[in-house]
Amino acid sequence: MLLYIEFDFMNLFGVVFDMDGVIVDTNPYHKISLKQFCEKYGYHFSDEELIKRIYGRTNNEWITNLFGKLSKERLLELGEEKEAMFRAIYKDAIAPVAGLELFLEKLSNQKFLVPSVLRPRAAMWILF
């Protein structure tokens, strides 16, 4: 997807944003939802164990590491369950990181393109 905002080929300027830690700080809420999800299934991880076993991995990777080989359907089901927990926890806390609004305001006077390659769940945060 490409959002067009007054483009000038002679003066090309582009801006690409990552969501987590740049636009919003979701990590504390992912941590809470990961712990709740794991505890529901009998896993009680310390912060160090979360780092070693889960962080930096896709849902498919860490869920498979915990539960073993699963059907594709069950793997997707568990991944969606964890993400639903995250959305429920984070929905009332959504806020831009400090300084983002001022930065965007300054950009609004510039000519720029904002490309976006989003997964469906990331798009949900932008659209709602």
BADOSE-39489 format. One record per residue: residue number from 1; x, y, z of N, C-alpha, C, O in turn. Coordinates in Angstrom, 1 decimal. Example, Ala and Ser with C-alpha at 12.3 -4.5 7.8 and 13.67 -1.06 7.14 Angstrom:
<vexvexs>
+-----+--------+--------+--------+--------+--------+--------+--------+--------+--------+--------+--------+--------+
: seq :   n.c1 :   n.c2 :   n.c3 :  ca.c1 :  ca.c2 :  ca.c3 :   c.c1 :   c.c2 :   c.c3 :   o.c1 :   o.c2 :   o.c3 :
+-----+--------+--------+--------+--------+--------+--------+--------+--------+--------+--------+--------+--------+
:   1 :   13.2 :   -5.7 :    7.8 :   12.3 :   -4.5 :    7.8 :   13.2 :   -3.3 :    7.8 :   14.2 :   -3.3 :    8.5 :
:   2 :   12.8 :   -2.2 :    7.1 :   13.7 :   -1.1 :    7.1 :   12.9 :    0.0 :    7.9 :   13.4 :    1.1 :    8.0 :
+-----+--------+--------+--------+--------+--------+--------+--------+--------+--------+--------+--------+--------+
</vexvexs>
This chain:
<vexvexs>
+-----+--------+--------+--------+--------+--------+--------+--------+--------+--------+--------+--------+--------+
: seq :   n.c1 :   n.c2 :   n.c3 :  ca.c1 :  ca.c2 :  ca.c3 :   c.c1 :   c.c2 :   c.c3 :   o.c1 :   o.c2 :   o.c3 :
+-----+--------+--------+--------+--------+--------+--------+--------+--------+--------+--------+--------+--------+
:   1 :    0.9 :   -1.2 :    0.0 :    0.0 :    0.0 :    0.0 :    0.9 :    1.2 :    0.0 :    1.9 :    1.2 :    0.6 :
:   2 :    0.5 :    2.3 :   -0.7 :    1.3 :    3.5 :   -0.8 :    0.4 :    4.6 :   -0.6 :   -0.6 :    4.8 :   -1.3 :
:   3 :    0.7 :    5.4 :    0.4 :   -0.1 :    6.6 :    0.7 :    0.5 :    7.8 :    0.0 :    1.7 :    8.1 :    0.3 :
:   4 :   -0.1 :    8.4 :   -0.9 :    0.4 :    9.5 :   -1.6 :    0.1 :   10.9 :   -1.0 :   -1.0 :   11.2 :   -0.7 :
:   5 :    1.2 :   11.6 :   -0.7 :    1.0 :   13.0 :   -0.1 :    1.9 :   13.9 :   -0.9 :    3.1 :   14.0 :   -0.7 :
:   6 :    1.3 :   14.7 :   -1.9 :    1.9 :   15.7 :   -2.7 :    3.4 :   15.3 :   -3.0 :    4.3 :   15.6 :   -2.3 :
:   7 :    3.5 :   14.6 :   -4.1 :    4.8 :   14.0 :   -4.5 :    5.5 :   14.9 :   -5.6 :    4.8 :   15.3 :   -6.5 :
:   8 :    6.8 :   15.1 :   -5.4 :    7.6 :   15.9 :   -6.4 :    8.8 :   15.0 :   -6.7 :    9.7 :   14.8 :   -5.8 :
:   9 :    8.9 :   14.5 :   -7.9 :   10.0 :   13.7 :   -8.3 :   11.4 :   14.4 :   -8.2 :   12.4 :   13.7 :   -8.0 :
:  10 :   11.4 :   15.6 :   -8.3 :   12.7 :   16.4 :   -8.2 :   13.2 :   16.5 :   -6.8 :   14.4 :   16.8 :   -6.5 :
:  11 :   12.3 :   16.3 :   -5.8 :   12.6 :   16.5 :   -4.4 :   12.1 :   15.3 :   -3.6 :   11.3 :   15.5 :   -2.7 :
:  12 :   12.6 :   14.1 :   -3.9 :   12.0 :   12.9 :   -3.3 :   12.4 :   12.8 :   -1.9 :   13.6 :   13.0 :   -1.5 :
:  13 :   11.4 :   12.5 :   -1.0 :   11.7 :   12.4 :    0.4 :   10.7 :   11.3 :    0.9 :    9.5 :   11.5 :    0.7 :
:  14 :   11.2 :   10.3 :    1.5 :   10.3 :    9.2 :    2.0 :   10.5 :    9.0 :    3.5 :   11.5 :    9.2 :    4.0 :
:  15 :    9.4 :    8.5 :    4.1 :    9.5 :    8.1 :    5.5 :    8.8 :    6.8 :    5.7 :    7.7 :    6.5 :    5.2 :
:  16 :    9.6 :    5.9 :    6.4 :    9.1 :    4.6 :    6.7 :    9.1 :    4.4 :    8.2 :   10.1 :    4.7 :    8.9 :
:  17 :    8.0 :    3.9 :    8.8 :    7.9 :    3.8 :   10.3 :    7.7 :    2.3 :   10.6 :    7.0 :    1.6 :    9.9 :
:  18 :    8.3 :    1.9 :   11.7 :    8.0 :    0.6 :   12.3 :    7.0 :    0.9 :   13.4 :    7.0 :    2.0 :   13.9 :
:  19 :    6.1 :    0.0 :   13.7 :    5.1 :    0.3 :   14.7 :    5.7 :    0.3 :   16.1 :    5.7 :    1.3 :   16.8 :
:  20 :    6.2 :   -0.9 :   16.5 :    6.6 :   -1.1 :   17.9 :    7.8 :   -0.3 :   18.3 :    8.9 :   -0.5 :   17.7 :
:  21 :    7.7 :    0.5 :   19.3 :    8.8 :    1.3 :   19.8 :    9.1 :    2.6 :   19.0 :    9.9 :    3.4 :   19.5 :
:  22 :    8.4 :    2.7 :   17.9 :    8.6 :    3.9 :   17.1 :    7.3 :    4.8 :   17.1 :    7.4 :    6.0 :   17.3 :
:  23 :    6.2 :    4.1 :   16.8 :    4.9 :    4.8 :   16.8 :    4.2 :    4.6 :   18.1 :    3.6 :    5.5 :   18.7 :
:  24 :    4.2 :    3.3 :   18.6 :    3.6 :    3.0 :   19.9 :    4.5 :    2.0 :   20.6 :    5.4 :    1.3 :   20.0 :
:  25 :    4.4 :    2.0 :   21.9 :    5.2 :    1.1 :   22.8 :    4.4 :   -0.1 :   23.3 :    3.7 :    0.0 :   24.3 :
:  26 :    4.4 :   -1.2 :   22.5 :    3.5 :   -2.3 :   22.8 :    4.2 :   -3.4 :   23.6 :    3.6 :   -4.3 :   24.2 :
:  27 :    5.5 :   -3.3 :   23.7 :    6.3 :   -4.4 :   24.4 :    5.8 :   -4.8 :   25.8 :    5.6 :   -5.9 :   26.1 :
:  28 :    5.5 :   -3.8 :   26.7 :    5.1 :   -4.2 :   28.0 :    3.7 :   -5.0 :   28.0 :    3.5 :   -5.8 :   28.8 :
:  29 :    2.9 :   -4.7 :   27.0 :    1.6 :   -5.3 :   26.9 :    1.7 :   -6.7 :   26.2 :    1.0 :   -7.6 :   26.6 :
:  30 :    2.7 :   -6.8 :   25.3 :    3.0 :   -8.2 :   24.8 :    3.5 :   -9.1 :   25.9 :    3.1 :  -10.3 :   25.9 :
:  31 :    4.3 :   -8.5 :   26.7 :    4.9 :   -9.3 :   27.8 :    3.8 :   -9.8 :   28.8 :    3.8 :  -11.0 :   29.1 :
:  32 :    2.8 :   -8.9 :   29.1 :    1.7 :   -9.3 :   30.0 :    0.9 :  -10.4 :   29.3 :    0.6 :  -11.4 :   29.9 :
:  33 :    0.6 :  -10.2 :   28.0 :   -0.3 :  -11.2 :   27.3 :    0.5 :  -12.5 :   27.1 :   -0.2 :  -13.6 :   27.2 :
:  34 :    1.8 :  -12.5 :   26.9 :    2.5 :  -13.7 :   26.8 :    2.5 :  -14.5 :   28.1 :    2.3 :  -15.7 :   28.1 :
:  35 :    2.7 :  -13.8 :   29.2 :    2.7 :  -14.5 :   30.5 :    1.4 :  -15.1 :   30.8 :    1.3 :  -16.2 :   31.2 :
:  36 :    0.3 :  -14.3 :   30.5 :   -1.1 :  -14.8 :   30.8 :   -1.4 :  -16.0 :   29.9 :   -1.9 :  -17.0 :   30.4 :
:  37 :   -1.0 :  -16.0 :   28.6 :   -1.2 :  -17.1 :   27.7 :   -0.5 :  -18.3 :   28.2 :   -1.0 :  -19.4 :   28.3 :
:  38 :    0.8 :  -18.1 :   28.5 :    1.6 :  -19.3 :   28.9 :    1.1 :  -19.9 :   30.2 :    1.0 :  -21.1 :   30.4 :
:  39 :    0.7 :  -19.0 :   31.2 :    0.2 :  -19.5 :   32.4 :   -1.1 :  -20.3 :   32.3 :   -1.3 :  -21.3 :   33.0 :
:  40 :   -1.9 :  -19.9 :   31.3 :   -3.2 :  -20.6 :   31.0 :   -2.9 :  -22.0 :   30.7 :   -3.7 :  -22.9 :   30.9 :
:  41 :   -1.7 :  -22.2 :   30.0 :   -1.4 :  -23.6 :   29.5 :   -0.3 :  -24.3 :   30.4 :    0.3 :  -25.2 :   30.0 :
:  42 :   -0.1 :  -23.7 :   31.6 :    0.7 :  -24.4 :   32.6 :    2.2 :  -24.0 :   32.6 :    3.0 :  -24.7 :   33.2 :
:  43 :    2.6 :  -23.0 :   31.8 :    4.0 :  -22.5 :   31.7 :    4.1 :  -21.3 :   32.5 :    3.3 :  -20.3 :   32.3 :
:  44 :    5.0 :  -21.2 :   33.4 :    5.3 :  -20.0 :   34.3 :    6.7 :  -19.6 :   34.1 :    7.6 :  -20.1 :   34.7 :
:  45 :    6.8 :  -18.6 :   33.2 :    8.1 :  -18.1 :   32.8 :    8.6 :  -16.8 :   33.5 :    7.8 :  -15.9 :   33.7 :
:  46 :    9.8 :  -16.8 :   33.9 :   10.4 :  -15.6 :   34.4 :   10.7 :  -14.7 :   33.2 :   10.6 :  -15.1 :   32.0 :
:  47 :   11.1 :  -13.4 :   33.4 :   11.4 :  -12.5 :   32.3 :   12.6 :  -13.1 :   31.5 :   12.6 :  -13.0 :   30.3 :
:  48 :   13.6 :  -13.7 :   32.2 :   14.7 :  -14.3 :   31.5 :   14.3 :  -15.5 :   30.6 :   14.8 :  -15.6 :   29.5 :
:  49 :   13.4 :  -16.3 :   31.1 :   12.9 :  -17.4 :   30.3 :   12.1 :  -16.9 :   29.1 :   12.2 :  -17.5 :   28.0 :
:  50 :   11.3 :  -15.8 :   29.2 :   10.6 :  -15.3 :   28.1 :   11.6 :  -14.8 :   27.0 :   11.4 :  -15.1 :   25.8 :
:  51 :   12.7 :  -14.2 :   27.4 :   13.7 :  -13.8 :   26.5 :   14.3 :  -15.0 :   25.7 :   14.5 :  -14.9 :   24.5 :
:  52 :   14.6 :  -16.0 :   26.5 :   15.3 :  -17.2 :   25.9 :   14.3 :  -18.0 :   25.0 :   14.8 :  -18.5 :   24.0 :
:  53 :   13.1 :  -18.1 :   25.4 :   12.2 :  -19.1 :   24.7 :   11.2 :  -18.4 :   23.8 :   10.7 :  -19.1 :   22.9 :
:  54 :   10.9 :  -17.1 :   23.9 :    9.8 :  -16.6 :   23.2 :   10.2 :  -15.3 :   22.4 :   10.0 :  -15.2 :   21.2 :
:  55 :   10.8 :  -14.3 :   23.0 :   11.1 :  -13.1 :   22.4 :   11.9 :  -13.3 :   21.1 :   12.8 :  -14.1 :   21.1 :
:  56 :   11.6 :  -12.5 :   20.1 :   12.3 :  -12.5 :   18.9 :   11.9 :  -13.6 :   17.9 :   12.5 :  -13.8 :   16.9 :
:  57 :   10.9 :  -14.3 :   18.3 :   10.4 :  -15.4 :   17.4 :    8.9 :  -15.1 :   17.0 :    8.2 :  -14.3 :   17.7 :
:  58 :    8.5 :  -15.7 :   15.9 :    7.2 :  -15.5 :   15.4 :    6.3 :  -16.4 :   16.3 :    6.7 :  -17.3 :   17.1 :
:  59 :    5.0 :  -16.1 :   16.3 :    4.0 :  -16.9 :   17.1 :    4.2 :  -18.4 :   16.7 :    4.2 :  -19.3 :   17.6 :
:  60 :    4.2 :  -18.7 :   15.4 :    4.4 :  -20.1 :   15.0 :    5.6 :  -20.7 :   15.6 :    5.5 :  -21.9 :   16.0 :
:  61 :    6.7 :  -20.0 :   15.7 :    7.9 :  -20.6 :   16.2 :    7.8 :  -20.9 :   17.7 :    8.1 :  -22.0 :   18.1 :
:  62 :    7.5 :  -19.9 :   18.5 :    7.5 :  -20.1 :   19.9 :    6.4 :  -21.0 :   20.4 :    6.5 :  -21.8 :   21.3 :
:  63 :    5.2 :  -21.0 :   19.7 :    4.1 :  -21.8 :   20.1 :    4.5 :  -23.3 :   19.8 :    4.2 :  -24.2 :   20.6 :
:  64 :    5.1 :  -23.5 :   18.7 :    5.6 :  -24.9 :   18.3 :    6.7 :  -25.3 :   19.3 :    6.7 :  -26.5 :   19.7 :
:  65 :    7.5 :  -24.4 :   19.7 :    8.6 :  -24.8 :   20.7 :    7.9 :  -25.2 :   22.1 :    8.5 :  -26.1 :   22.8 :
:  66 :    6.8 :  -24.6 :   22.4 :    6.2 :  -24.9 :   23.7 :    5.3 :  -26.2 :   23.6 :    5.4 :  -27.0 :   24.5 :
:  67 :    4.5 :  -26.3 :   22.6 :    3.5 :  -27.3 :   22.5 :    3.9 :  -28.5 :   21.6 :    3.3 :  -29.5 :   21.6 :
:  68 :    5.0 :  -28.4 :   20.9 :    5.4 :  -29.4 :   19.9 :    4.7 :  -29.3 :   18.6 :    4.0 :  -28.3 :   18.4 :
:  69 :    4.8 :  -30.3 :   17.8 :    4.1 :  -30.2 :   16.5 :    2.6 :  -30.2 :   16.6 :    2.0 :  -31.0 :   17.3 :
:  70 :    2.0 :  -29.2 :   16.0 :    0.6 :  -29.0 :   16.0 :    0.0 :  -28.9 :   14.6 :    0.8 :  -28.7 :   13.6 :
:  71 :   -1.2 :  -29.2 :   14.4 :   -1.9 :  -29.0 :   13.1 :   -1.8 :  -27.5 :   12.8 :   -1.7 :  -26.7 :   13.7 :
:  72 :   -1.8 :  -27.2 :   11.5 :   -1.8 :  -25.8 :   11.1 :   -3.0 :  -25.0 :   11.7 :   -2.8 :  -23.9 :   12.1 :
:  73 :   -4.1 :  -25.7 :   11.8 :   -5.3 :  -25.0 :   12.3 :   -5.1 :  -24.7 :   13.8 :   -5.5 :  -23.6 :   14.3 :
:  74 :   -4.6 :  -25.7 :   14.6 :   -4.4 :  -25.5 :   16.0 :   -3.3 :  -24.4 :   16.2 :   -3.5 :  -23.6 :   17.2 :
:  75 :   -2.3 :  -24.4 :   15.5 :   -1.2 :  -23.4 :   15.6 :   -1.8 :  -22.0 :   15.3 :   -1.5 :  -21.1 :   16.1 :
:  76 :   -2.6 :  -21.8 :   14.3 :   -3.2 :  -20.5 :   14.0 :   -4.2 :  -20.2 :   15.1 :   -4.3 :  -19.0 :   15.5 :
:  77 :   -4.9 :  -21.1 :   15.7 :   -5.9 :  -20.9 :   16.7 :   -5.2 :  -20.4 :   18.0 :   -5.6 :  -19.4 :   18.6 :
:  78 :   -4.1 :  -21.0 :   18.4 :   -3.3 :  -20.6 :   19.6 :   -2.7 :  -19.2 :   19.3 :   -2.7 :  -18.4 :   20.2 :
:  79 :   -2.2 :  -19.0 :   18.1 :   -1.6 :  -17.7 :   17.8 :   -2.6 :  -16.6 :   17.9 :   -2.4 :  -15.5 :   18.4 :
:  80 :   -3.8 :  -16.8 :   17.4 :   -4.9 :  -15.8 :   17.5 :   -5.4 :  -15.6 :   18.9 :   -5.7 :  -14.5 :   19.3 :
:  81 :   -5.4 :  -16.7 :   19.7 :   -5.8 :  -16.6 :   21.1 :   -4.8 :  -15.6 :   21.8 :   -5.3 :  -14.8 :   22.6 :
:  82 :   -3.5 :  -15.8 :   21.6 :   -2.5 :  -14.9 :   22.3 :   -2.7 :  -13.5 :   21.8 :   -2.7 :  -12.6 :   22.6 :
:  83 :   -2.9 :  -13.3 :   20.5 :   -3.0 :  -11.9 :   19.9 :   -4.3 :  -11.3 :   20.4 :   -4.4 :  -10.1 :   20.7 :
:  84 :   -5.4 :  -12.1 :   20.6 :   -6.6 :  -11.5 :   21.2 :   -6.4 :  -11.1 :   22.6 :   -6.9 :  -10.0 :   23.0 :
:  85 :   -5.6 :  -11.8 :   23.4 :   -5.3 :  -11.4 :   24.7 :   -4.6 :  -10.1 :   24.7 :   -4.9 :   -9.2 :   25.5 :
:  86 :   -3.6 :  -10.0 :   23.8 :   -2.8 :   -8.7 :   23.7 :   -3.7 :   -7.6 :   23.3 :   -3.6 :   -6.5 :   24.0 :
:  87 :   -4.6 :   -7.7 :   22.3 :   -5.5 :   -6.6 :   21.9 :   -6.4 :   -6.2 :   23.1 :   -6.6 :   -5.0 :   23.3 :
:  88 :   -6.9 :   -7.2 :   23.8 :   -7.8 :   -6.8 :   25.0 :   -7.0 :   -6.0 :   26.0 :   -7.6 :   -5.1 :   26.6 :
:  89 :   -5.8 :   -6.4 :   26.3 :   -5.0 :   -5.7 :   27.3 :   -4.6 :   -4.3 :   26.8 :   -4.6 :   -3.4 :   27.6 :
:  90 :   -4.2 :   -4.2 :   25.6 :   -3.6 :   -3.0 :   25.0 :   -4.6 :   -1.9 :   24.6 :   -4.3 :   -0.8 :   24.5 :
:  91 :   -5.9 :   -2.3 :   24.3 :   -6.8 :   -1.4 :   23.6 :   -7.1 :   -0.1 :   24.4 :   -7.3 :    0.9 :   23.7 :
:  92 :   -7.0 :   -0.1 :   25.7 :   -7.3 :    1.1 :   26.5 :   -6.0 :    1.9 :   26.7 :   -6.0 :    2.9 :   27.4 :
:  93 :   -4.8 :    1.3 :   26.3 :   -3.6 :    2.0 :   26.6 :   -2.9 :    2.5 :   25.3 :   -1.8 :    3.1 :   25.4 :
:  94 :   -3.5 :    2.4 :   24.2 :   -2.9 :    2.9 :   22.9 :   -2.6 :    4.3 :   23.0 :   -3.5 :    5.2 :   23.3 :
:  95 :   -1.3 :    4.7 :   22.8 :   -0.9 :    6.0 :   22.8 :    0.4 :    6.1 :   22.0 :    1.2 :    5.2 :   22.0 :
:  96 :    0.6 :    7.2 :   21.3 :    1.8 :    7.4 :   20.5 :    3.0 :    7.6 :   21.5 :    2.9 :    8.0 :   22.6 :
:  97 :    4.2 :    7.2 :   21.0 :    5.4 :    7.4 :   21.8 :    5.7 :    8.9 :   22.0 :    5.2 :    9.7 :   21.1 :
:  98 :    6.3 :    9.2 :   23.0 :    6.6 :   10.7 :   23.3 :    7.4 :   11.3 :   22.1 :    8.4 :   10.7 :   21.6 :
:  99 :    6.9 :   12.4 :   21.6 :    7.6 :   13.1 :   20.5 :    7.0 :   12.8 :   19.1 :    7.3 :   13.5 :   18.2 :
: 100 :    6.3 :   11.7 :   19.0 :    5.8 :   11.3 :   17.7 :    4.9 :   12.4 :   17.1 :    5.1 :   12.7 :   15.9 :
: 101 :    4.0 :   12.9 :   17.8 :    3.0 :   13.9 :   17.3 :    3.7 :   15.1 :   16.8 :    3.4 :   15.7 :   15.7 :
: 102 :    4.7 :   15.6 :   17.5 :    5.5 :   16.8 :   17.1 :    6.2 :   16.5 :   15.8 :    6.3 :   17.3 :   14.9 :
: 103 :    6.8 :   15.3 :   15.8 :    7.6 :   14.9 :   14.6 :    6.7 :   14.8 :   13.4 :    7.1 :   15.3 :   12.3 :
: 104 :    5.5 :   14.2 :   13.5 :    4.6 :   14.1 :   12.4 :    4.1 :   15.5 :   12.0 :    3.9 :   15.7 :   10.8 :
: 105 :    3.9 :   16.4 :   12.9 :    3.5 :   17.7 :   12.6 :    4.5 :   18.4 :   11.8 :    4.2 :   19.1 :   10.8 :
: 106 :    5.8 :   18.2 :   12.1 :    6.9 :   18.8 :   11.3 :    7.0 :   18.2 :    9.9 :    7.2 :   18.9 :    8.9 :
: 107 :    6.7 :   16.9 :    9.8 :    6.7 :   16.2 :    8.5 :    5.5 :   16.7 :    7.7 :    5.6 :   16.7 :    6.5 :
: 108 :    4.4 :   17.1 :    8.3 :    3.3 :   17.4 :    7.5 :    3.5 :   18.6 :    6.6 :    2.8 :   18.8 :    5.6 :
: 109 :    4.5 :   19.4 :    6.8 :    4.8 :   20.5 :    6.0 :    5.8 :   20.1 :    4.9 :    6.1 :   20.9 :    4.0 :
: 110 :    6.2 :   18.9 :    4.8 :    7.1 :   18.4 :    3.8 :    6.4 :   17.6 :    2.8 :    5.2 :   17.2 :    3.0 :
: 111 :    7.0 :   17.3 :    1.7 :    6.5 :   16.4 :    0.7 :    7.1 :   15.0 :    0.9 :    8.3 :   14.9 :    0.9 :
: 112 :    6.3 :   14.0 :    1.2 :    6.8 :   12.7 :    1.4 :    5.8 :   11.6 :    1.1 :    4.6 :   11.8 :    1.0 :
: 113 :    6.4 :   10.4 :    0.9 :    5.7 :    9.2 :    0.6 :    5.8 :    8.4 :    1.9 :    6.8 :    8.3 :    2.5 :
: 114 :    4.7 :    7.7 :    2.2 :    4.7 :    6.8 :    3.4 :    4.3 :    5.4 :    2.9 :    3.1 :    5.1 :    2.8 :
: 115 :    5.3 :    4.5 :    2.5 :    5.0 :    3.2 :    2.1 :    4.6 :    2.3 :    3.3 :    5.1 :    2.5 :    4.4 :
: 116 :    3.7 :    1.4 :    3.1 :    3.3 :    0.6 :    4.3 :    3.1 :   -0.9 :    3.8 :    2.2 :   -1.1 :    2.9 :
: 117 :    3.8 :   -1.8 :    4.4 :    3.6 :   -3.2 :    4.2 :    3.2 :   -3.8 :    5.5 :    4.0 :   -4.0 :    6.4 :
: 118 :    1.9 :   -3.9 :    5.7 :    1.4 :   -4.3 :    7.0 :    0.8 :   -5.7 :    7.0 :    0.1 :   -6.1 :    6.1 :
: 119 :    0.9 :   -6.3 :    8.1 :    0.2 :   -7.6 :    8.4 :   -1.2 :   -7.1 :    8.8 :   -1.4 :   -6.0 :    9.3 :
: 120 :   -2.2 :   -7.9 :    8.6 :   -3.6 :   -7.5 :    8.9 :   -3.8 :   -7.0 :   10.3 :   -4.5 :   -6.1 :   10.5 :
: 121 :   -3.2 :   -7.7 :   11.3 :   -3.4 :   -7.2 :   12.7 :   -2.7 :   -5.9 :   12.9 :   -3.2 :   -5.1 :   13.8 :
: 122 :   -1.6 :   -5.5 :   12.2 :   -1.0 :   -4.2 :   12.4 :   -1.9 :   -3.2 :   11.8 :   -2.1 :   -2.1 :   12.3 :
: 123 :   -2.5 :   -3.5 :   10.7 :   -3.5 :   -2.6 :   10.0 :   -4.6 :   -2.2 :   10.9 :   -5.2 :   -1.1 :   10.9 :
: 124 :   -5.1 :   -3.2 :   11.7 :   -6.2 :   -3.0 :   12.6 :   -5.9 :   -1.8 :   13.6 :   -6.8 :   -1.1 :   13.9 :
: 125 :   -4.7 :   -1.7 :   14.0 :   -4.3 :   -0.6 :   15.0 :   -4.4 :    0.7 :   14.3 :   -4.7 :    1.8 :   14.9 :
: 126 :   -4.1 :    0.8 :   13.0 :   -4.1 :    2.0 :   12.3 :   -5.5 :    2.4 :   11.9 :   -5.9 :    3.6 :   12.0 :
: 127 :   -6.3 :    1.4 :   11.5 :   -7.6 :    1.7 :   11.1 :   -8.6 :    2.0 :   12.2 :   -9.7 :    2.7 :   12.0 :
: 128 :   -8.4 :    1.5 :   13.4 :   -9.4 :    1.7 :   14.5 :   -8.8 :    2.5 :   15.6 :   -9.5 :    2.7 :   16.6 :
+-----+--------+--------+--------+--------+--------+--------+--------+--------+--------+--------+--------+--------+
</vexvexs>
